Amino acid sequence: MKFEKGEETGLEKFEDILVQCIDDVKAGSYSIEECLDRYPSVREQLEPLLRIALEIRETSDIKPSLSFKIKARAWLMDQIHERQPVTKWPWSRYYNQVRPTPSIRRFSMANIVIVIILTLSAIGGGTVYAAQDSLPGDTLYPVKLGTEEIRMMLPGDDVAKAERALSFAGRRIEEIEALAENGRLQDIDSGMQGYENALNMTLARIERAGNKGLSIGNVTARVVETTTRHLSVLDTVYDMVPLEAKEAIAHARNVSQTGYFHALAALAKNNTVRAVEINLAAMDGRLNRIRARIQDREAVQIALQQFEAMAEFNEQISQIAQEISLNITEVEELIAEATSKHLNMMVEVYDKVPEQARPAIEEAMANLMRRHQTRVQAPEQRGVEAPQPPVIPEKIRERVEKRMREQQMEWSVPDSVPQGQRQTCPACRR
């Protein structure tokens, strides 16, 4: 904003000028005309907004109807949101569950200010406070979402806005949990969609921040840690709800895991050790999930699938460490040490899970053993003692080694075999 010569320049932002003029006129320090004369270069934009704002304040005792509140918020949302193509993140194979991300469109500050004025006047301070505990399907829930949209428009860089969006994603998880506890299954789809939108907005803001050269290491770590907690909550909700609601919770869980992998990939580029430490802890959580639901075949299989995806991602982190030559040895040692612990945990639950779930555990153990054998080769070649896997009971070891031989046979299919008749390695099946 450029100001004319002789014009007051203590305030540089248009919205600050508007707020100052409102306060001055209400206090009687200046008339509207006197205030406009102080800022001649923005007089044309300032005058209509100033008069609207003052008129709203003077008639604040009028209570707008519910329909006006809803229309005001709908207009706000229409001004803010538009659909854009999905963004491209590293390792896009994990991105197939994510839908297009809403993005904030650029429009004039005058429009933003008037939107805020109209929306705040429509919903009222007391209503805003009351709406904070509302859930999807409640009358005041649109007000709650409207205040979040306004918060996204407040000053701050993309990192700050990513953190705000992440906090909204956390709210959506709390709402989904509350809906399940209250038996309001008809509203869970709405809560799930809100969670997906908030998490997508978080990822989009992080990507924009990274493209601008901003530091994103801390916020990506928070996303990884937060989505890990979201997965645990969604596990609990999934166990709680009846069959007809499980699909929505399963989708939310997939969205959360997708966001987890995106953020983990970005974090690994900045801090490989922290990335692998968080991922290994998340793998512990998946095995603990098996312990907690050990007789639930479906829960065991889902947790094993998530565990295997995380284990595979450790290989991606290891590759990143090698590419950027950062903490390669420490990353390898952490993964090797965790592999022994995870194999032990699988041995503990093997005889306790349903018989139908044991092949999946054998396959997961075979993948861990194969990766461990590959990982220890490099230290041994350098003459360094490599960590050894735990002792596995003979009957389990025989089955695991059989799985490993089967995997090797699958990967060794000759090129002459038609593509449609081939099988991919178990770790790559999704």
Secondary structure, DSSP 4 states (H G I P E B T S, - for coil): ----TTS--S--SHHHHHHHHHHHHHHTSS-HHHHHHH-GGGHHHHHHHHHHHHHHHHTTTSPPPHHHHHHHHHHHHHHH----PPPP-SSGGGGTTPPPPP-PPP--HHHHHHHHHHHHHHH-HHHHHHHTT--TTSTTHHHHHHHHHHHHHSS--HHHHHHHHHHHHHHHHHHHHHHHHTT-GGGHHHHHHHHHHHHHHHHHHHHHHHHTT---HHHHHHHHHHHHHHHHHHHHHHHHS-HHHHHHHHHHHHHHHHHHHHHHHHHHHH-HHHHHHHHHHHHHHHHHHHHHTTT-HHHHHHHHHHHHHHHHHHHHHHHHHHHHTSSHHHHHHHHHHHHHHHHHHHHHHHTTS-GGGHHHHHHHHHHHHHHHHHHHHHHHHTTPPPPPPPP--HHHHHHHHHHHHHHHHHHT--TTS-GGG----GGG--
